[in-house]
Amino acid sequence: MAKEKVAAQVPEGQAPPISNRRVDLENWLAALLPGMRAVARQAVFFVVGLLCARGVVFGKYAPFGVAAVAAMPYHSMWSTVLGCAVGYLLPSQVSVPVHYIAAILAAAAIRWTMNDLVRVRQHPVFAPMTAFLPMLCTGMALAFVNGSTPSGTAMYVAESLLAGGAAYFFAHAGTALGSRRGASGLSGQEIACTLLSLGILLLAFADLTIGSISLGHIAAVLGILFAARYGGVAGGGIAGIAAGTLFSLGTTGLNYVSGAYALGGLMAGVFSPVGRLASAAAFVVANGVASLQVGNQAAVISGLYEVMAASVLYIALPKGMGSKLVGLFSSGDDHSRSDGLRRSVIMKLDYAAKALGGVSESVEEVSRKLGAACAPDINGVYKKAIDEVCMGCGLKIYCWERNYGDSMNAFNDLTARLRTRGRIDRTDFSPHFATHCSRLNDMVECVNRNYEAFTVRQAAEGRIAQVRNMVANQFTTTSRMLEDMASEMELFERFDFAAAQQVSEVLRAAGVTPIEVSCRVDQFNRMSIEIEAMQVERMRLNRGAVVKEISRACGRLFETPCISTAQGKCRVQMSERPVYRVQTGCYQHVCGDGQLCGDSYACFNDGSGRQVAIISDGMGSGGRAAVDGAMASGIFSQLVKAGIGFDTALKIVNSALVVKSGDESLATIDVAVLDLFSGCVELRKAGAPVTILRQDGQAKRIDAPSLPVGILNDAHFAKADAVLRDGDLVVLLSDGALAAGDDWLCETVEQWQGLSPQDLAEELVAEAVARRSDGHDDDVTVLVLRMTTPQPIPKDEDEEKAG
């Protein structure tokens, strides 16, 4: 009705409005599009049939056209037949083209006749037999009519077998590529069939030459290099064997290409992690080594020219060209195997954690029993002194047989004096014992000497007991570390091997050679990437450019990576761009305007979508406090960046401070962990003061009493949680900021209306110093975190960034 009204409003003799003509054109194109697609599909299969018919082996045999007719989809069979017929009728090295035309017509007739027999035509041997039987029958008829020799008859049988094998490859490749599983879902067998099918199509260009240089050989070498680049050793090896086998059959006098291409593909795959230039050079060298066995110098030189031309093209082509081949070599079977491997690793980590926990309990139990049995006793001091002094005394019977009780009481009374003064003299013995002992001076000297040795041994035993406890705690800490790893792996549902290969290619293009790349997808379909490289590669890593290219390659937007180094290795971890961002500001006041601050802080993204902020306050001020605070925050930050859990990292820091030196080392640790996907904040405190949160414009104190690290053999976080929204603040403080109380802090944070957290941090530090009225000074550190929601990226720009 609407169209009729519009038409009625158009005056007679005038053209319809442009908008109406545009709608009609769009409707006409929409109606024409399905037909155009169908024609294009038939044209593709016509070309496939033409190329298969032009592939020649053994100098004059062309069985692959018949294989194409037997294996291509039924809806495109007649286009394939027509293409094969044209290919066989065109001038070529084939001596009797009628033989092949009869075979393709026979194969088409067999398929047409049995198309309704679903179980028969879907059997794996149907396509090979449909190609083999017509080829064999027409070949035998030709041999009978022409009176062929036994060797000629054998060649007809051989080409029939090749036709059957090629039909098997075509059928499996077509089924795999038409299954919509994607290239990454193909099995190893399907990949091999696909590569062999592509090699048969390239065989048609083997005789297309410029001088003595074969364009088909150049295309085959180029394909092998791309397969090695994106498939590694397996891709290069499979592609080299497939292309080498086919071209050695199709080229008289160049049989060495079978081994040369296979070896070249293998070497190109081995050197693919180093870069394109190294991979191409490895192929050239391997091909040259394999060609040394050939006596035909002209053929070898032509082959080397072909390889070098393909290598130059490979290096000159754009870096991202062929990146879709990544999925072809990421076998679908690997996904199920990777899930099984993930479950196996989780179970092993969990069991190892429980076993180490059992070892810790055993060590602690044995330590307690040995401590009770072997601890030094002050009675041993008296016993040793009595044995040394009284052994040869004539009054021994009187003192230790008749008056044993009085004599022992005299020694027991010495215990309090020894512990108080550390030594005794003659007057400390009871008068009764002193008047009867003829060797009192020797006894006093012996008791003092043995007590001094006892105190040294007692101190050593105490230290040994502390070390035993530390060892037991280390087993417990290692157990917790393994449990953290198992819990982390439990969150990931699968590993994306195709994305990992693309990330590797991006890094190599940026001049960074990765050792290992892992792309993991969690239960919320969020991807995280972990990269390991040598430490020297960190200097070459342009964070912004690499993140941009990785985002484009993976089709996801990633956050700036977290980079850490350890033992000569560089670890790069990044996650997808989260919902929130964090603005940070930090300011410090050094006690007495000195050079060293006892407070240490760190703020970083851990690469898993969390922003971590840490303040550590060393005991006291000055150099020693600076060492303790820097040591605590530095070790803790490094462990968290390495993926170790917060509780486990705290225990390791505590152990490090305890054993650092004989002197007492104390430090507080205050941690805020902001989940940038959910907005949750976790506050973890070990001896740290209050934290100020401003939520929805209201400021409140968060206090969680706990002990600093470095005091006891065990350490624990006190924890508190909250949920933040856009504009909310987290203010971490060292105890120097609280000398004048915290009421003014809450009031200042609540009333602050600025946008830069750095301004608030500076204001709070200046106010804390000014408000202090006790005549003392202390280090002051304030770290402010502001949660923000980034402005939405326009759709077109977002799609462009994601690639």
C-alpha positions in Angstrom: 0.0 0.0 0.0 2.8 2.4 0.9 4.5 1.9 -2.5 1.2 2.5 -4.3 0.7 5.8 -2.4 4.2 6.9 -3.3 3.7 6.0 -6.9 0.4 7.9 -7.0 2.1 11.1 -5.8 4.6 11.1 -8.7 3.4 13.2 -11.5 3.0 11.5 -14.8 6.0 11.8 -17.0 8.5 12.4 -14.2 11.1 9.9 -12.9 10.5 8.3 -9.5 12.4 9.8 -6.5 16.0 8.7 -6.0 15.0 7.0 -2.7 12.5 4.8 -4.5 15.0 3.9 -7.2 17.6 3.0 -4.6 15.1 0.6 -2.8 14.3 -1.0 -6.1 18.0 -1.5 -6.9 18.6 -3.0 -3.5 15.7 -5.4 -3.9 17.0 -6.4 -7.4 20.5 -7.1 -6.0 19.1 -9.1 -3.1 17.1 -11.3 -5.5 20.1 -11.6 -7.8 22.7 -12.4 -5.1 21.8 -16.1 -4.5 22.0 -16.8 -8.2 25.4 -15.1 -8.5 26.7 -17.1 -5.6 25.6 -20.4 -7.2 27.3 -19.4 -10.5 30.5 -18.5 -8.7 30.4 -21.8 -6.9 30.1 -23.7 -10.1 32.8 -21.7 -11.7 35.2 -22.6 -8.8 34.6 -26.3 -9.3 35.0 -25.8 -13.1 38.5 -24.3 -12.4 39.3 -27.1 -9.9 38.4 -29.8 -12.6 40.5 -27.9 -15.2 43.6 -27.7 -12.9 43.3 -31.4 -11.8 43.2 -32.5 -15.5 46.3 -30.5 -16.2 48.4 -32.2 -13.5 50.7 -34.7 -15.3 52.8 -37.5 -13.6 55.3 -39.9 -15.1 55.7 -37.6 -18.1 52.3 -38.4 -19.8 49.7 -39.6 -17.4 47.0 -37.4 -15.9 44.7 -39.3 -13.5 43.7 -36.5 -11.1 40.8 -35.2 -13.2 39.0 -38.5 -12.8 39.7 -38.3 -9.1 38.2 -34.8 -8.9 35.0 -36.1 -10.7 34.7 -39.0 -8.3 35.2 -36.9 -5.1 33.8 -33.4 -5.6 30.3 -32.6 -4.1 27.5 -34.0 -6.2 25.8 -30.6 -6.8 29.0 -29.4 -8.6 29.9 -32.7 -10.3 28.9 -31.7 -13.8 30.8 -28.4 -13.6 33.8 -30.5 -12.5 33.2 -32.9 -15.5 33.1 -30.0 -17.9 36.3 -28.5 -16.4 38.1 -31.8 -16.6 37.0 -32.4 -20.2 38.3 -28.9 -21.3 41.6 -29.6 -19.4 42.1 -32.9 -21.2 41.3 -31.5 -24.6 43.7 -28.7 -24.3 47.2 -29.4 -25.7 49.4 -31.2 -23.2 51.9 -34.0 -22.7 49.0 -36.5 -22.4 49.1 -39.0 -25.3 45.6 -40.4 -25.3 43.1 -37.8 -23.8 40.1 -39.8 -25.0 41.1 -42.4 -22.4 40.6 -39.9 -19.6 37.4 -38.4 -21.0 35.9 -41.8 -21.1 37.0 -42.4 -17.5 35.5 -39.1 -16.2 32.2 -39.9 -18.0 32.1 -43.4 -16.5 32.9 -42.0 -13.0 30.1 -39.4 -13.4 27.7 -42.1 -14.5 28.5 -44.3 -11.5 27.9 -41.4 -9.1 24.6 -40.4 -10.9 23.4 -44.0 -10.7 24.2 -44.6 -7.0 23.4 -41.1 -5.7 20.2 -42.4 -4.1 22.1 -45.1 -2.2 23.1 -42.9 0.8 25.0 -45.6 2.7 26.9 -46.6 -0.4 28.0 -43.1 -1.5 28.9 -42.1 2.0 31.2 -45.1 2.5 34.9 -44.0 2.7 35.9 -46.3 -0.2 33.2 -45.1 -2.6 35.1 -42.1 -4.0 38.4 -44.0 -4.4 36.7 -47.0 -6.1 34.7 -44.6 -8.4 38.0 -43.2 -9.6 40.0 -46.4 -9.6 37.6 -48.7 -11.6 37.0 -46.4 -14.6 40.7 -45.6 -14.9 41.6 -49.3 -14.7 39.0 -50.5 -17.1 39.7 -47.8 -19.8 43.5 -48.3 -19.3 43.3 -52.1 -19.7 41.1 -51.6 -22.8 43.7 -49.2 -24.3 46.5 -51.6 -23.4 44.6 -54.5 -25.1 43.8 -52.5 -28.3 47.3 -51.1 -28.7 49.1 -54.2 -27.5 50.9 -52.5 -24.6 54.1 -53.9 -23.1 54.1 -55.3 -19.5 55.7 -52.0 -18.3 53.1 -50.0 -20.0 50.3 -52.1 -18.5 51.9 -51.6 -15.1 51.8 -47.8 -15.6 48.1 -48.0 -16.3 47.6 -49.8 -13.0 49.8 -47.3 -11.2 47.8 -44.3 -12.5 44.6 -46.0 -11.5 45.9 -46.4 -8.0 47.0 -42.7 -8.0 43.5 -41.7 -9.1 42.0 -43.7 -6.3 44.4 -42.2 -3.7 43.8 -38.7 -5.0 40.0 -39.2 -4.8 40.4 -40.3 -1.2 42.4 -37.1 -0.5 39.9 -34.9 -2.3 36.9 -36.4 -0.5 38.4 -36.1 3.0 39.6 -32.6 2.4 36.2 -31.5 1.0 34.4 -33.0 3.9 36.7 -31.4 6.5 36.6 -27.9 4.9 32.8 -28.1 4.4 32.1 -29.1 8.0 32.3 -25.5 9.3 34.5 -26.6 12.1 37.0 -24.0 11.0 40.7 -24.7 10.1 41.6 -25.1 13.8 39.2 -28.0 14.1 40.9 -30.3 11.6 42.7 -33.4 12.6 46.2 -34.4 11.5 44.9 -36.7 8.9 42.5 -34.0 7.5 45.4 -31.5 7.4 47.5 -34.0 5.4 44.7 -34.7 2.9 44.1 -30.9 2.5 47.8 -30.2 1.8 48.0 -33.1 -0.7 44.9 -31.8 -2.4 46.4 -28.3 -2.7 49.6 -29.9 -4.0 47.7 -31.7 -6.8 46.2 -28.4 -7.9 49.6 -26.7 -7.9 50.9 -29.6 -10.0 49.0 -28.1 -13.0 51.5 -25.2 -13.0 54.6 -27.4 -13.0 54.9 -27.1 -16.8 54.2 -23.3 -16.8 57.7 -22.0 -17.1 59.7 -18.9 -17.7 62.8 -20.2 -19.4 63.7 -23.2 -17.3 62.1 -21.8 -14.1 58.8 -23.5 -13.1 56.1 -21.2 -11.6 54.5 -24.3 -10.1 57.7 -25.1 -8.2 57.9 -21.5 -6.9 54.3 -21.6 -5.7 55.0 -25.0 -4.0 58.1 -23.7 -2.2 56.2 -20.5 -1.1 53.4 -22.7 0.3 55.9 -24.8 2.2 57.5 -21.7 3.7 54.1 -20.4 4.9 53.2 -23.8 6.3 56.5 -23.9 8.2 55.9 -20.3 9.5 52.5 -21.0 10.9 52.7 -24.7 11.6 56.3 -25.0 12.8 58.1 -28.3 12.3 54.9 -30.3 11.7 53.5 -27.9 9.2 56.7 -27.5 7.3 57.4 -31.2 7.3 53.9 -32.3 6.1 53.8 -29.6 3.4 57.4 -30.4 2.2 56.6 -34.2 2.0 53.3 -33.6 0.2 54.7 -31.1 -2.4 58.0 -33.0 -2.8 56.2 -36.3 -3.5 53.8 -34.9 -6.0 56.3 -32.7 -7.9 58.9 -35.6 -8.0 56.2 -37.7 -9.7 55.3 -35.0 -12.1 58.7 -33.9 -13.2 61.0 -36.1 -15.2 64.7 -35.9 -14.1 64.0 -33.9 -11.0 63.3 -36.7 -8.5 65.5 -35.1 -5.9 62.8 -32.6 -5.1 61.0 -35.2 -3.0 63.8 -35.2 -0.4 64.8 -31.6 -1.0 61.3 -30.2 -0.3 60.8 -32.5 2.7 64.2 -31.6 4.3 63.7 -27.9 3.4 60.2 -27.8 5.0 61.5 -29.6 8.1 64.4 -27.1 8.5 62.2 -24.1 7.8 59.9 -25.2 10.6 62.8 -25.7 13.0 64.0 -22.1 12.4 60.6 -20.5 12.1 60.7 -19.1 15.7 63.8 -17.1 14.8 62.1 -15.2 12.0 61.2 -15.3 8.3 64.7 -14.6 7.0 66.2 -17.5 9.0 63.4 -19.9 8.0 63.8 -19.0 4.3 67.6 -19.3 4.6 67.3 -22.7 6.2 65.1 -23.9 3.3 67.6 -22.7 0.7 70.5 -24.3 2.4 68.7 -27.6 3.0 67.5 -27.7 -0.7 71.1 -27.0 -1.8 72.5 -29.8 0.3 69.9 -32.3 -1.0 70.6 -31.3 -4.6 74.3 -32.2 -4.4 73.5 -35.9 -5.2 72.0 -35.0 -8.6 74.3 -35.1 -11.6 72.1 -32.9 -13.9 73.8 -29.6 -13.1 71.3 -27.5 -15.3 68.3 -29.0 -13.4 69.9 -28.3 -10.1 70.7 -24.7 -10.9 67.1 -24.2 -12.1 65.8 -25.7 -8.9 68.0 -23.4 -6.8 66.7 -20.4 -8.8 63.1 -21.5 -8.1 63.8 -21.8 -4.4 65.5 -18.5 -4.1 62.7 -16.7 -6.1 60.1 -18.2 -3.7 62.2 -17.2 -0.7 62.5 -13.6 -1.9 58.7 -13.5 -2.5 58.1 -15.0 1.0 60.2 -12.3 2.6 58.8 -9.5 0.5 55.1 -10.3 1.1 53.3 -8.5 4.0 54.0 -10.0 7.5 50.4 -10.7 8.2 49.7 -12.5 4.9 48.6 -16.1 5.5 47.8 -15.7 9.2 44.6 -17.7 8.7 46.8 -20.7 8.2 47.5 -20.7 12.0 44.3 -22.5 12.6 45.0 -25.2 10.0 47.9 -26.5 12.1 46.0 -26.2 15.5 44.4 -29.6 15.5 41.0 -30.0 16.9 42.2 -33.0 18.8 44.6 -30.8 20.6 41.7 -29.0 22.3 40.4 -32.2 23.9 43.9 -33.3 24.8 44.6 -29.9 26.3 41.6 -30.1 28.5 42.7 -33.5 29.7 46.2 -32.2 30.2 44.8 -29.2 32.2 42.8 -31.5 34.5 45.8 -33.8 34.9 48.1 -30.8 35.9 45.5 -29.5 38.3 45.2 -32.9 40.0 48.9 -33.3 40.2 49.4 -29.8 41.7 46.6 -30.4 44.2 48.0 -33.8 45.2 51.5 -32.4 45.5 50.2 -29.6 47.7 48.5 -32.0 50.0 51.7 -34.2 50.1 53.9 -31.2 51.1 51.3 -30.2 53.7 51.7 -33.7 55.2 55.5 -33.4 55.1 55.2 -30.1 57.0 53.0 -31.7 59.7 55.5 -34.6 60.1 58.5 -32.2 60.4 56.7 -30.2 63.1 55.8 -33.4 65.1 59.3 -34.8 64.9 60.7 -31.3 65.9 58.5 -31.2 69.0 59.5 -34.7 70.1 63.2 -34.1 69.5 63.0 -30.7 71.3 61.4 -32.3 74.4 64.1 -35.1 74.4 67.2 -33.1 73.6 66.6 -29.6 75.1 69.4 -28.5 77.4 68.6 -28.6 81.2 70.2 -26.6 84.0 70.4 -29.7 86.1 73.1 -30.9 83.7 75.2 -27.9 84.8 75.1 -29.1 88.4 75.6 -32.7 87.5 78.7 -32.0 85.4 80.2 -29.8 88.1 79.6 -32.4 90.8 81.2 -35.1 88.6 84.3 -32.9 87.9 84.9 -31.6 91.5 83.5 -34.3 93.8 84.7 -37.4 92.0 88.1 -37.6 94.0 86.9 -35.9 97.2 87.1 -37.9 100.5 83.8 -36.2 101.7 81.8 -37.5 98.6 80.1 -40.3 100.7 79.2 -37.7 103.4 77.7 -35.2 100.9 76.1 -37.4 98.3 75.1 -40.5 100.2 74.3 -39.4 103.8 73.1 -35.8 103.0 72.0 -36.1 99.4 68.9 -34.0 99.9 70.6 -31.1 101.6 73.4 -31.1 99.0 70.9 -31.0 96.1 68.9 -28.3 97.7 72.1 -26.2 98.0 72.6 -26.5 94.2 68.9 -25.9 93.4 69.0 -22.7 95.3 71.6 -21.4 92.9 69.3 -21.5 89.9 67.6 -18.2 90.6 70.9 -16.4 91.2 72.4 -17.9 88.0 69.5 -16.8 85.9 69.6 -13.3 87.4 73.3 -12.6 87.5 74.7 -15.2 85.1 77.3 -16.4 87.7 77.7 -17.2 91.4 80.3 -16.8 94.2 81.0 -18.6 97.6 78.3 -16.7 99.5 75.5 -18.0 97.2 75.9 -21.5 98.6 74.0 -22.4 101.8 76.1 -22.1 105.1 75.7 -25.8 105.8 77.1 -26.8 102.4 79.8 -24.1 102.4 81.2 -25.2 105.8 81.5 -28.9 104.9 82.8 -28.5 101.3 86.6 -28.6 101.1 86.7 -27.6 97.4 84.2 -24.8 97.4 86.3 -22.5 95.3 86.7 -25.1 92.6 83.0 -25.8 92.7 82.1 -22.1 92.2 84.5 -21.9 89.2 83.2 -25.1 87.7 79.5 -24.1 88.0 80.1 -20.7 86.4 82.1 -22.3 83.5 79.4 -24.9 82.9 76.6 -22.4 83.2 78.2 -20.2 80.6 78.4 -23.1 78.2 74.8 -24.0 79.0 73.6 -20.5 78.1 75.5 -20.6 74.8 74.0 -24.0 74.0 70.5 -22.9 75.0 70.7 -19.9 72.6 71.9 -22.2 69.8 69.1 -24.6 70.5 66.6 -21.8 70.4 67.9 -20.7 67.0 67.9 -24.2 65.7 64.3 -24.7 66.9 63.5 -21.5 65.0 65.2 -22.7 61.9 63.3 -26.1 62.2 60.0 -24.2 62.4 61.0 -22.1 59.4 61.7 -25.2 57.4 58.4 -26.7 58.3 56.7 -23.4 57.4 58.5 -23.4 54.0 56.9 -26.8 53.3 53.5 -25.3 54.2 54.2 -22.2 52.1 55.2 -24.4 49.1 52.0 -26.4 49.6 50.0 -23.2 49.5 51.8 -22.0 46.4 50.9 -25.2 44.5 47.3 -24.9 45.7 47.2 -21.3 44.3 48.5 -22.6 41.0 45.9 -25.3 40.9 43.1 -22.8 41.7 44.3 -20.5 39.0 44.3 -23.2 36.4 40.9 -24.3 37.5 39.5 -20.9 36.4 40.5 -21.4 32.8 38.3 -23.5 30.5 40.5 -23.9 27.5 43.7 -22.9 25.8 43.5 -21.0 22.4 46.4 -22.4 20.4 45.6 -20.5 17.3 45.7 -17.2 19.2 48.9 -18.2 20.8 50.5 -18.7 17.4 49.2 -15.3 16.2 50.7 -13.6 19.3 54.0 -15.4 18.7 54.0 -14.0 15.1 53.2 -10.5 16.4 56.1 -10.7 18.8 58.6 -11.9 16.1 57.5 -9.1 13.8 58.2 -6.7 16.7 61.7 -8.1 17.0 61.0 -10.2 20.2 61.6 -14.0 20.1 59.2 -15.7 22.6 60.2 -18.9 24.4 56.6 -19.8 25.1 53.2 -18.2 24.6 50.0 -19.3 26.4 46.5 -17.9 25.6 43.9 -19.0 28.2 40.2 -18.4 28.1 38.3 -18.4 31.4 34.7 -19.4 32.2 33.6 -15.8 31.4 35.2 -16.0 27.9 37.9 -13.6 29.0 41.3 -14.2 27.5 44.6 -13.8 29.3 48.0 -14.0 27.7 51.2 -15.1 29.3 54.5 -14.8 27.4 57.9 -16.0 28.4 61.1 -14.6 26.8 64.7 -14.0 27.7 65.3 -11.0 30.0 67.2 -9.1 27.2 64.0 -9.1 25.2 62.4 -6.7 27.7 64.4 -3.8 26.3 63.0 -4.4 22.8 59.4 -4.6 23.9 57.3 -1.5 22.9 54.3 -2.1 25.2 51.9 0.2 23.3 52.6 -1.1 19.8 52.7 -4.8 20.9 49.3 -4.5 22.7 47.8 -2.8 19.7 49.0 -5.5 17.3 48.0 -8.4 19.7 44.6 -6.9 20.1 44.2 -6.8 16.3 45.5 -10.3 15.8 43.2 -11.9 18.5 40.2 -9.8 17.9 40.0 -8.6 21.5 41.1 -5.5 23.3 43.9 -6.0 25.8 45.2 -4.0 28.8 48.8 -2.8 29.2 50.9 -5.9 30.1 52.5 -6.6 33.5 56.2 -7.4 33.0 58.5 -9.1 35.5 61.9 -10.7 35.4 63.5 -13.5 37.3 66.6 -15.7 36.7 67.3 -14.3 33.3 63.7 -14.8 32.0 61.1 -12.1 31.2 57.4 -12.8 32.0 54.8 -10.7 30.2 51.1 -11.1 31.3 48.1 -9.3 30.0 44.3 -9.6 30.2 41.5 -8.2 28.2 40.6 -4.6 28.7 38.4 -4.5 31.9 35.3 -2.5 32.8 37.1 -0.1 35.1 40.3 1.9 35.2 42.3 3.1 38.1 43.9 6.6 38.5 46.7 6.6 41.1 48.5 9.3 43.1 51.2 8.9 45.7 53.2 11.4 47.8 55.8 10.9 50.6 57.3 13.0 53.4 60.7 11.8 54.6 61.4 12.0 58.3 63.7 15.0 59.0 64.0 15.7 55.3 66.5 12.9 55.0 67.6 10.9 52.0 66.1 7.5 52.9 62.4 6.9 53.5 61.3 4.0 55.8 58.0 3.7 53.8 58.0 1.8 50.5 55.1 1.5 48.0 54.3 -0.1 44.7 51.3 0.1 42.4 50.9 -2.2 39.3 48.4 -4.2 37.2 49.0 -7.9 37.7 48.1 -8.8 34.2 44.9 -10.6 35.3 42.6 -7.7 35.4 43.5 -6.5 39.0 45.2 -3.3 40.1 47.4 -4.0 43.2 48.6 -1.2 45.5 51.1 -1.9 48.4 52.5 0.3 51.2 55.2 -1.2 53.5 56.4 0.6 56.6 59.8 -0.5 58.0 60.3 -0.3 61.8 61.5 3.1 62.8 63.0 5.6 60.3 66.1 6.1 58.3 68.4 3.5 56.6 67.4 0.4 58.5 63.7 1.1 58.2 64.2 1.8 54.5 65.9 -1.6 54.0 63.1 -3.4 55.8 60.3 -1.6 54.0 61.8 -1.8 50.5 62.7 -5.5 51.1 59.1 -6.3 52.2 57.4 -4.4 49.3 59.9 -5.5 46.7 59.7 -9.2 47.4 55.9 -9.1 47.8 55.4 -7.3 44.5 57.8 -9.6 42.6 56.0 -12.7 43.9 52.5 -11.3 43.1 53.7 -10.4 39.6 54.9 -13.9 39.2 51.4 -15.2 39.8 51.9 -16.4 43.5 48.9 -15.8 45.8 48.9 -13.0 48.3 48.8 -15.2 51.4 51.6 -17.3 50.2 53.7 -14.3 49.2 53.2 -12.9 52.7 54.6 -16.0 54.3 57.6 -15.9 52.0 58.2 -12.2 52.9 57.9 -13.0 56.6 60.4 -15.8 56.3 62.9 -13.6 54.5 62.7 -10.9 57.2 63.0 -13.4 60.0 66.2 -15.0 58.6 67.6 -11.7 57.1 69.9 -11.1 60.1 70.2 -11.8 63.8 68.6 -8.4 64.6 64.9 -8.0 64.7 63.4 -6.9 61.4 59.8 -5.6 61.3 57.6 -4.2 58.5 53.9 -3.6 57.9 52.3 -4.6 54.6 49.1 -2.9 53.5 47.6 -4.2 50.2 44.6 -3.1 48.2 43.5 -5.3 45.3 41.0 -3.8 42.9 39.2 -6.2 40.5 38.8 -4.0 37.4 36.0 -6.3 36.0 33.7 -6.4 39.0 34.7 -3.3 41.0 35.4 -5.4 44.2 38.3 -4.3 46.4 40.1 -6.6 48.8 42.0 -4.9 51.6 44.8 -7.1 53.2 46.7 -5.8 56.2 49.7 -7.1 58.2 50.2 -4.6 61.0 49.0 -1.8 58.7 46.9 1.2 59.9 43.4 2.1 58.8 42.4 2.6 55.2 39.9 5.3 54.1 37.2 4.3 51.6 35.0 6.9 49.9 31.9 5.2 48.5 29.0 7.2 46.9 30.5 10.3 48.5 30.7 8.9 52.0 34.1 8.3 53.7 34.6 5.5 56.2 37.4 3.8 58.0 38.4 0.2 57.4 40.5 -1.2 60.2 41.7 -4.8 60.4 44.1 -5.3 63.4 47.0 -7.7 62.7 50.7 -8.1 63.4 53.6 -6.9 61.2 55.8 -9.4 59.4 59.1 -10.5 60.8 58.0 -11.0 64.4 56.6 -14.5 64.4 57.4 -17.6 62.3 53.9 -17.5 60.9 52.1 -14.4 59.4 48.6 -13.8 58.4 46.6 -11.1 56.6 43.6 -9.5 58.2 41.1 -8.9 55.4 38.2 -6.7 54.5 36.1 -6.4 51.3 34.0 -3.7 49.6 32.5 -2.9 46.2 33.5 0.3 44.4 31.8 2.3 41.6 32.8 5.0 39.3 34.5 7.9 41.2 35.0 6.0 44.5 38.3 6.3 46.3 40.7 4.1 48.2 43.3 5.9 50.4 46.2 3.8 51.8 48.3 5.4 54.6 51.4 4.8 56.6 51.2 5.3 60.4 53.0 8.6 60.1 49.8 10.2 58.6 47.7 9.3 61.7 49.7 11.1 64.4 46.8 13.6 64.7 44.1 11.0 64.5 41.9 10.1 61.5 38.8 12.2 61.8 40.3 15.0 59.7 41.4 12.4 57.1 37.8 11.2 56.7 36.5 14.7 56.5 39.1 15.8 53.9 38.6 12.7 51.7 34.8 13.1 51.8 34.9 16.8 50.9 37.5 16.5 48.1 36.0 17.3 44.7 39.1 17.2 42.5 39.9 14.8 39.6 43.6 14.1 40.1 44.4 11.6 42.9 47.9 13.0 43.0 46.5 16.4 44.2 44.7 14.6 47.1 47.8 12.6 48.1 49.9 15.8 48.3 47.2 17.6 50.2 46.9 14.8 52.8 50.6 14.5 53.3 51.0 18.3 53.8 48.1 18.4 56.2 49.4 15.4 58.2 52.9 17.0 58.7 51.3 20.3 59.6 48.9 18.8 62.2 51.6 16.9 64.1 52.1 18.7 67.4 54.1 16.2 69.6 57.5 17.5 68.5 58.4 14.3 66.6 58.7 13.6 62.9 58.1 10.4 61.0 57.9 9.2 57.4 54.5 9.8 55.8 53.2 8.0 52.7 49.7 8.4 51.1 48.6 6.4 48.1 45.3 7.3 46.5 43.4 5.1 44.1 40.4 6.4 42.1 38.1 4.0 40.3 36.9 5.3 36.9 34.8 4.0 34.0 36.5 4.8 30.7 34.4 6.6 28.0 32.9 4.1 25.6 34.8 3.8 22.3 32.7 4.5 19.2 31.7 1.3 17.5 33.7 1.9 14.3 36.8 2.8 16.2 36.4 -0.2 18.5 36.1 -2.6 15.6 39.1 -1.0 14.0 41.2 -1.5 17.1 40.1 -5.1 17.5 41.1 -5.8 13.9 
